[in-house]
Amino acid sequence: MPKAETKKLLNQLNEKQQTAVTRTEGPVLVLAGAGSGKTRALTFRVAYLIQEKKINPRNILAVTFTNKAAGEMRERIKELLELPINISPFSSNIPHVGTFHSVCAKILRQEISQIGYNKNFVIYDDRDQLALIKKVMKEADVSEEQIKSKAVLGTISKAKSNLINAEDFSKNVSSYYEELVANVYSNYQIRLKKSNAVDFDDIIMLTVQIFQNNSKILEKYQEIFKYIMVDEYQDTNHTQYILLKMLAEKHKNICVVGDDWQSIYGWREANIRNILEFEKDYPKAKVVLLEQNYRSTKNILDAAHCVIEKNVNQKKKKLWTENEDGELLSILEVENEKKEAQKIVEEIKELQKTGEALSEFAVLYRTNAQSRALEEAFLKKAIPYKIIGGFKFYQRKEIKDILSYLYFIINPSDEVNFERVINEPARGIGKKTVEKLIQSTKEKGVSFLAILKSEDLSYYKINQGKLKTLNEFGEMIEKIRKKRVKMTVSKLISKIYIDSGYQKMLLKEGEEGEVRNENIQELLTVAQKFDNEKENALEKFLEEVALVSQSDKDLEDQESVLLMTLHSAKGLEFDRVFLTGMEEGLFPHSRSIINPSEMEEERRLCYVGITRARKKAYLFFTNYRNIYGNTQASIKSRFLDEINPNLIEAQTMEDDTVSGFYEESNLENDLFQIKKKEKELNLKDGDKVLHPDFGKGIVISREDDIVTVVFVKLGLRKLSIKFAPLTKE
């Protein structure tokens, strides 16, 4: 590359980015703050290595986490190298660019015979893995009642992310649950190998194992990958860390780019220590700080810094920008989640009038269940929206399942909803039996309930061995049908949720089950609106749900506001960002309250949320929140108090907070009942309490009418004695 061309390349970078690009030999740690151009630095570094340092492109490895990021990096490199757009990725002019999994899969295609597999192995996806786990559990007489197959798969995946094989896992079991998992894990791996198959976690773990067992093969790839670059290094797990360390051991030309302030995937086994301790692994490492932000205003960066600087375990840096100060951040105090959603919609409507595009607005929340109130507000005002990284509320499987139960209870001849609920949760009713049940209703002219209650299934040509299971299901449905007239809609949903075994099923599914449980509880919040209806309450509830779902479909394929969790927002940017539910126990999440490392991750999540905004960030908290089927008094998130007041517009306080909360109720009588309840409970530290949805708990502190309770199922919750349905145990 001529010197003039090199100069032209480097002139497109700031001074720190130039250092990250030109320091090509030895270990380099690039700490790249939000919006500081890290991808630009990475791609320019590859171009510099090839054009200026004359490194063979096939001796360069660039690793990232997603296929999209890898594709974008590859295209940018081709552009910088002025290569044809349609050039093959396998061309000798193109460096190795891919995800951890794609790179390791290519290595395994060449080397997997070393550990007894055939090179034409297949890769099992999530469905394949789960199906195999279920088979192995069945063969080992481990039932779904004992442990859920999804939870087992999650535990095995976690072990593999930490380079723990089945044998090592078995040696270190410390509970009955782990004993069961150890047995399944061992047989699962045997069955995978017998089928010449690997799962996604195996792809990296088996590559590491081959390197550990065969020094010649390791050396071969050390010579191929002489220059290694890694994007999003803060998101690497232990197995990925070991893989990179082994590959870089010989030449030590490893450049890792990342931001410890954006390490938010601890729950996925990402290990922040990998980036924090890089200099311990490589004492001669050059550290480059990319602190100039090209995305946000000064006020947004300063506010984000106020939050993140409170963390202890981090690399010190200070983002700055040449952008203007910009608008102040808004902290908005509102009555409840409805007013929160309403305010957001109103603000977007006003900004639309000035020509701002819907696609430049993002609404972020900590938990999926929060989307429901927001979705309703957008639908009412006919503003198109899209859920990123998940399903819209009424499209979520657990919601559709519970709604199907309701439809089936109304009409026990409903074929579609019967088919959905008969095996949710699993009852061992096979497809053939379901087909016979459906056929029998048509041939005999009876309802499904009539067959389910039958004492002789032979009349319907159904295996008599299924009698007990079908009878139990039929009895459960019949009992609920008889009682539903006297029950409110929310009580009916709760009864279905518990009696059907659905709640029990979710409680065994670990973190995923907890999220799904939160969605069911949020459905109760919707149902409670109909609890005072005297006639056809259930039908009115289902009608509203159907109308909301249809309105949702009508707004598809238009420019949309994006709704997503804070975790899904990483790597994205928008002109205006709305952060919702900034309340203690919600954000930061209750699970983090008593765990310092988890609290630091929550603070990093807040930093990520604020720095998604280019022009302005709006931060919301409520006085009360109707969520998970309960009304809870809210306490403002500590993160809001950490932001310098000079960066914030005057807080908005609605003047109808009290009157709005007691909407459609007898205020005088309600206040009397509240005082009476508070006096009767008289809760103090150490008292055992019972909550109809959260279960058993212990009071650990009290301030005025707010008690902090640790619940066995859900962890820490702050509740108002005035409103929460607590009783002393």
Secondary structure, 3 states (H helix, E strand, C coil): CCHHHHHHHHCCCCHHHHHHHHCCCCCEEEEECCCCCHHHHHHHHHHHHHHCCCCCHHHEEEEECCHHHHHHHHHHHHHHCCCCCCCCCCCCCCCEEEEHHHHHHHHHHHHHHHHCCCCCCEEECHHHHHHHHHHHHHHCCCCCCCCCHHHHHHHHHHHHHCCCCHHHHHHCCCCHHHHHHHHHHHHHHHHHHHCCEEEHHHHHHHHHHHHHHCHHHHHHHHHHCCEEEECCHHHCCHHHHHHHHHHHCCCCCEEEEECHHHCCCHHHCCCCHHHHCHHHHCCCCEEEEECECCCCCHHHHHHHHHHHCCCCCCCCCCCECCCCCCCCEEEEEECCHHHHHHHHHHHHHHHHHCCCCHHHEEEEECCHHHHHHHHHHHHHCCCCEEEECCCCHHHCHHHHHHHHHHHHHHCCCCHHHHHHHCCCCCCCCCHHHHHHHHHHHHHHCCCHHHHHCCCCHHHHCCCHHHHHHHHHHHHHHHHHHHHHHHCCHHHHHHHHHHHCCHHHHHHCCHHHHHHHHHHHHHHHHHHHHHCCCCCCHHHHHHHHHHHHHHHHHHCCCCCCEEEEEHHHHCCCCEEEEEECCCECEECCEHHHCCCHHHHHHHHHHHHHHHCCEEEEEEEEEECEEEECCEEEECCECHHHHCCCHHHECCCEECCCHHHHHCCCCCHHHHHHHHHHHHHHHCCCCCCEEEECCCEEEEEEEEECCEEEEEECCCEEEEEECCCCCCEEC
